[in-house]
Amino acid sequence: MTVDRKVVRGIEEGLDPKTRERVEQAARAIVRAKERGGSVVAVVGSGPNLHEGVTTLLAELMHKGLVDGVSTSSAVVNHEMGGSLERVKRIDGRAFGPPPGSLPLDGMFEVSLLSDEALAALHAEIPVDLDLYHRMRALDGPVIIKAAGNMAYPTGLRTERVARDVLALARKRGLPFERVAGRGSDPMTMLGAGAARDLPVLVTVPQLVGGGEVGMAVGDSIPISNRCRRIAELLAGADVIVESALALSQEIHDGPFDTYTGHGVWADWEGGWTFSLEKKTVVRIDLDPNLDRAWQEERTVRSVSRAVQEGLPKSKSMGMPFRMEMSGFARLPGSLPVVGDIGEIWPVLALKAADALDVKLDFICCSQSLPAGAEMREWIVEHVRPLDRAGMLAWDRSLGADEDPCAPP
């Protein structure tokens, strides 16, 4: 699905002049990197990136050669395994008799609105209480589109079960959970695009435990030190890093290997492998205006650096709410804050870069608050499919002969 270019141009015209200029700068950085054969990496947080279609756009950009790797959260992995977005009905959980204390705090439960064909396929894979499912569907409640494969019956339960199979294969093959899951994932997910294009898709350590069984399985698939090294190598190879609706990015940057803002000084001291963010362009798309304020103050009066040098808490010395991840970001010479809604910034940024590189995009995301964004979400629900377990197992069999850890006893 391609959003009408006029819609994207309208979004761009609605941005304030400073934001428009920052998006233009970010696009130029991406274009320069790609023209010289460089690498662009995206680091994305959870929910908003799914709801605004950003994860689906990133899959498209991976297929078209504009993005060369992604780091994300285990919650996003969970949702992409479920198909990114799905249609559910929210119902009063007490109406079908669960044990007291087993419902979320609002007492609500969700049931997936599956076609007969999809329900039959799912039931063939895991046991589904069909009587319970149909009783749930018959209850009154609002129908919404939400992140897939999470709290709804039976798709959320199915994702939990499949996570165990993915983990077994990942351990057998010595691969990250994300790469194995990608072998069965829809090509319009970041997982599926990464597997298809042989590009890294990795969950960051700060975003590791989320999405129930999926998060634990991601964490158990490879050692933490291996994961940290893989993520560091992904960032080390990047010319441009674009961060989107992301928290805890300080820990992603300054893990155990970066020498510029992080703790890699000790790895270097001990003769280990390290890298530096010094010469990289780091774009952050964020709604918090304090990010821009901290960035501006660092460039005018070096407020952040002075607080670091004097050992002062930045929130007090600068008189502003200060998130930890602003510190390293503000001090990076190549950092660029873009304050705005990711559903508005990403389509403008992607289209600018693609046009400059003469690349045709077959999918562009759009703010869900616009009619085109609502159509985009419907398209994702209908066309981006849940993980194909049989396809994943077929890929594993094609690699050759080990005992199948996912076979029934």
C-alpha positions in Angstrom: 0.0 0.0 0.0 1.4 3.4 -1.0 0.0 6.5 0.7 -0.7 9.2 -1.9 2.3 11.5 -2.2 0.0 14.5 -1.9 -0.9 13.3 1.6 2.8 13.1 2.6 3.4 16.5 1.1 0.5 17.8 3.1 2.0 16.4 6.2 5.3 18.0 5.4 3.7 21.4 4.9 2.0 21.1 8.3 5.4 20.7 10.1 6.8 23.7 11.7 9.8 25.3 9.8 12.5 24.0 12.3 11.2 20.5 12.1 11.0 20.6 8.3 14.6 21.7 8.2 15.7 19.0 10.6 13.9 16.3 8.5 15.6 17.7 5.4 19.0 17.5 7.2 18.3 13.9 8.2 17.3 12.9 4.7 20.4 14.5 3.2 22.5 12.5 5.7 20.8 9.2 4.6 21.3 10.1 1.0 25.0 10.9 1.4 25.6 7.7 3.3 23.8 5.5 0.6 25.5 7.3 -2.3 28.9 6.4 -1.0 27.9 2.8 -0.2 27.4 3.5 3.6 25.0 2.0 6.0 21.8 3.3 7.7 20.5 1.6 10.9 17.2 2.2 12.7 16.7 1.8 16.4 13.1 1.7 17.3 11.0 1.4 20.5 7.7 -0.4 20.9 4.0 0.4 20.5 3.9 3.7 18.5 6.2 2.4 15.8 3.7 -0.4 15.2 0.5 1.7 15.4 1.9 4.3 13.0 3.1 1.8 10.5 6.8 2.6 11.1 7.9 -1.0 11.5 6.2 -1.9 8.2 7.8 1.1 6.5 11.2 0.0 7.9 10.6 -3.5 6.4 10.0 -1.8 3.0 13.1 0.3 3.4 15.1 -2.8 4.2 13.8 -4.5 1.0 14.7 -1.4 -1.0 18.2 -1.1 0.3 17.7 2.2 2.3 18.0 0.6 5.8 20.7 -1.9 6.5 19.7 -3.2 10.0 17.4 -2.7 12.9 17.6 -2.8 16.6 14.2 -3.0 18.5 12.3 -4.3 21.5 11.2 -7.8 22.3 7.6 -6.4 22.4 7.9 -5.5 18.8 9.2 -9.0 18.0 6.2 -10.4 19.8 3.8 -8.2 17.7 5.5 -8.9 14.4 5.2 -12.6 15.1 1.5 -12.0 15.4 1.3 -10.0 12.2 2.0 -6.5 13.5 -1.6 -5.3 13.9 -4.8 -7.3 14.4 -8.5 -6.6 15.0 -9.9 -7.6 18.4 -13.0 -7.1 20.5 -12.5 -5.9 24.1 -14.9 -7.6 26.5 -15.7 -7.8 30.2 -13.5 -10.6 31.3 -15.7 -11.5 34.2 -18.4 -12.6 31.7 -16.6 -15.9 30.9 -15.7 -16.9 34.4 -11.9 -16.7 34.8 -10.4 -17.1 38.3 -10.4 -14.0 40.5 -7.2 -12.0 40.2 -6.3 -13.4 36.7 -7.6 -10.4 34.7 -5.8 -7.1 34.0 -6.6 -4.2 36.3 -9.5 -2.9 34.2 -11.1 -6.4 34.1 -11.1 -6.3 30.3 -10.1 -9.2 28.1 -9.6 -9.3 24.3 -10.6 -11.8 21.7 -9.1 -12.0 18.2 -11.6 -11.6 15.4 -10.4 -14.3 13.1 -11.8 -15.6 9.9 -13.1 -19.2 9.9 -10.0 -20.2 7.8 -7.5 -18.5 10.1 -9.2 -20.0 13.2 -9.1 -23.5 11.7 -5.4 -23.1 10.9 -4.6 -21.9 14.3 -6.7 -24.7 16.0 -4.7 -27.3 13.9 -1.5 -25.9 15.4 -2.5 -25.4 19.1 -5.6 -26.5 21.0 -8.2 -23.7 21.0 -11.3 -23.9 23.2 -13.7 -23.2 20.4 -16.7 -23.0 22.7 -15.0 -20.4 24.8 -13.8 -18.5 21.7 -17.3 -18.3 20.3 -18.8 -17.3 23.6 -16.2 -14.5 23.9 -16.9 -13.3 20.4 -20.7 -13.2 21.2 -20.1 -10.8 24.1 -20.7 -7.0 23.6 -17.6 -4.8 23.4 -15.8 -2.3 21.2 -13.8 -3.6 18.2 -10.4 -2.0 17.8 -7.1 -2.5 15.9 -4.2 -3.0 18.2 -0.7 -4.5 18.3 -1.0 -8.2 17.4 -0.2 -11.4 19.1 -0.2 -10.0 22.6 -3.2 -10.1 25.0 -6.0 -11.5 22.7 -7.3 -15.0 22.7 -6.1 -17.2 20.9 -3.5 -15.2 19.0 -1.6 -14.1 22.1 -1.5 -17.6 23.4 -0.3 -19.0 20.1 2.6 -16.5 20.0 3.6 -17.7 23.5 3.7 -21.3 22.3 5.5 -20.5 19.1 8.2 -18.7 21.0 9.2 -21.9 22.6 9.7 -23.5 19.1 11.7 -20.5 17.9 13.9 -20.7 21.0 14.6 -24.4 20.5 15.7 -23.8 16.9 17.7 -20.7 17.8 19.7 -22.7 20.4 20.2 -25.6 18.1 21.5 -23.3 15.3 23.4 -20.9 17.6 21.4 -18.0 16.2 19.5 -15.1 17.8 15.8 -15.7 18.3 15.0 -12.8 16.0 16.8 -14.4 13.0 15.0 -17.7 13.4 11.6 -16.1 13.9 12.3 -14.0 10.8 12.4 -17.2 8.7 8.7 -17.7 9.3 7.7 -14.0 9.5 5.8 -12.0 6.9 8.2 -10.1 4.6 6.5 -6.8 5.5 7.8 -7.2 9.1 11.2 -6.1 10.1 11.9 -9.7 11.2 10.9 -11.1 7.8 12.7 -8.4 5.8 15.9 -9.0 7.9 15.8 -12.7 7.2 15.0 -12.3 3.5 17.7 -9.7 3.0 20.3 -11.2 5.4 20.2 -8.0 7.5 20.5 -7.9 11.3 17.4 -7.4 13.4 18.3 -7.5 17.1 16.5 -6.7 20.3 18.5 -4.2 22.5 19.4 -5.3 26.0 17.4 -2.4 27.7 14.3 -3.5 25.7 14.8 -7.2 26.2 12.1 -8.4 28.6 8.7 -7.7 27.1 6.1 -9.6 25.2 5.7 -12.4 27.8 7.3 -15.7 26.7 8.8 -14.0 23.6 10.9 -11.6 25.6 12.3 -14.4 27.8 13.0 -16.6 24.8 14.8 -13.7 23.0 16.9 -13.2 26.1 17.6 -17.0 26.5 18.5 -17.5 22.8 22.1 -16.2 22.9 24.3 -14.9 25.8 24.0 -11.2 26.8 27.6 -10.6 25.9 27.1 -12.0 22.4 24.0 -9.8 22.0 25.9 -6.7 23.1 28.7 -7.4 20.7 26.2 -8.0 17.8 24.4 -4.7 18.5 27.7 -2.8 18.9 28.9 -4.2 15.5 25.6 -3.1 14.0 26.1 0.4 15.3 29.8 0.4 14.5 29.0 -0.3 10.8 26.4 2.5 10.6 27.0 5.9 9.1 23.6 7.1 10.1 21.5 5.8 13.1 17.9 6.8 13.2 16.1 6.4 16.6 12.4 6.3 16.7 10.1 6.6 19.7 12.8 5.1 21.8 13.5 5.1 25.6 16.7 4.0 27.3 18.9 4.7 24.3 21.8 5.8 26.5 22.3 2.2 27.5 22.1 1.1 23.8 24.8 3.7 22.9 27.2 3.3 25.7 27.0 -0.4 26.3 30.4 -2.1 26.9 32.0 -1.3 23.6 31.5 2.4 22.7 34.5 4.6 23.7 33.0 8.0 22.8 30.2 8.4 25.3 30.1 5.0 26.9 32.0 2.5 29.0 34.0 0.9 26.2 37.1 2.6 27.7 37.6 -0.5 29.8 37.3 -2.9 26.9 39.8 -0.8 25.1 42.0 -0.6 28.2 42.0 -4.4 28.3 42.8 -4.7 24.6 39.3 -5.7 23.5 37.3 -4.7 20.4 35.6 -1.2 20.6 34.0 1.3 18.4 33.2 5.0 18.5 30.0 7.1 17.8 32.2 10.2 17.2 31.8 10.5 13.5 28.3 9.1 13.1 25.0 10.9 12.4 22.5 10.0 15.1 19.0 11.2 14.3 16.4 11.0 17.1 12.6 11.3 16.3 11.0 12.2 19.6 8.0 14.1 21.0 9.8 15.6 24.0 10.8 19.2 23.3 13.3 19.0 26.2 15.4 16.8 23.9 15.8 19.8 21.5 16.4 22.2 24.5 19.2 20.1 25.9 20.7 19.7 22.5 20.5 23.5 21.8 22.0 24.4 25.3 24.9 22.0 24.7 25.7 23.7 21.4 25.5 27.2 22.9 26.7 27.1 26.5 27.7 23.4 26.8 25.3 22.9 29.7 25.3 19.2 29.5 29.1 18.8 29.3 29.6 21.2 32.2 27.2 19.2 34.4 29.1 16.0 33.5 32.5 17.6 34.2 31.3 19.0 37.6 29.4 15.8 38.5 26.1 17.6 38.9 22.6 16.2 38.3 21.6 17.6 35.0 17.9 18.1 35.9 18.9 20.5 38.6 21.8 22.3 36.9 19.8 22.8 33.8 16.4 23.4 35.4 14.5 21.0 33.2 13.2 17.4 33.3 16.2 15.5 32.0 16.0 12.0 30.7 19.3 10.1 31.0 19.5 9.4 27.3 19.6 13.1 26.5 23.1 13.3 27.9 25.2 11.3 25.5 22.9 12.3 22.6 23.3 16.0 23.2 27.1 15.8 23.4 27.4 13.8 20.1 28.8 16.1 17.4 26.6 14.4 14.8 23.4 14.2 16.7 20.2 15.7 15.3 16.9 15.9 17.2 13.7 15.9 15.2 10.8 16.8 17.6 7.6 15.5 16.2 5.1 12.6 15.7 6.8 9.6 14.2 3.6 9.0 12.1 4.3 12.4 10.5 8.1 12.5 10.4 8.8 9.0 9.0 6.8 9.2 5.8 8.3 12.6 5.0 11.8 11.4 5.8 11.4 8.1 3.8 9.9 9.8 0.8 12.6 12.5 0.6 15.4 10.0 0.8 13.8 7.6 -1.6 13.1 10.3 -4.2 16.7 11.6 -3.9 18.0 8.1 -4.5 15.5 7.3 -7.3 13.9 4.5 -5.3 10.2 3.6 -5.6 8.5 2.8 -2.4 5.6 0.4 -2.5 4.6 1.1 1.1 4.7 4.4 2.9 3.3 4.8 6.5 1.1 7.6 7.6 -0.2 9.1 10.8 -3.1 7.0 12.1 -5.0 10.2 12.9 -5.4 10.8 9.2 -7.9 9.0 6.9 -4.9 7.6 4.9 -3.4 6.4 8.2 -6.6 4.5 9.1 -6.6 2.9 5.6 -3.0 1.9 6.1 -3.8 0.2 9.4 -6.6 -1.7 7.8 -4.1 -2.8 5.1 -1.7 -4.1 7.7 -4.4 -6.1 9.4 -5.5 -7.7 6.2 -2.1 -8.3 4.5 0.7 -8.7 7.1 0.3 -12.2 8.3 1.4 -13.9 11.5 4.5 -16.1 11.7 4.3 -19.2 9.6 5.5 -22.0 11.9 5.5 -24.6 9.2 7.6 -22.3 7.0 10.0 -21.7 9.8 10.4 -25.5 10.4 10.8 -26.1 6.7 13.7 -23.6 6.6 15.3 -25.4 9.5 14.9 -28.8 7.8 16.6 -27.4 4.7 19.7 -26.7 6.7 20.3 -30.3 7.3 20.0 -33.1 9.7 19.7 -32.6 13.4 17.0 -34.0 15.6 14.0 -31.6 15.4 13.6 -30.0 18.8 10.1 -28.9 17.9 8.7 -32.3 16.9 6.1 -33.8 19.2 7.4 -36.5 21.6 
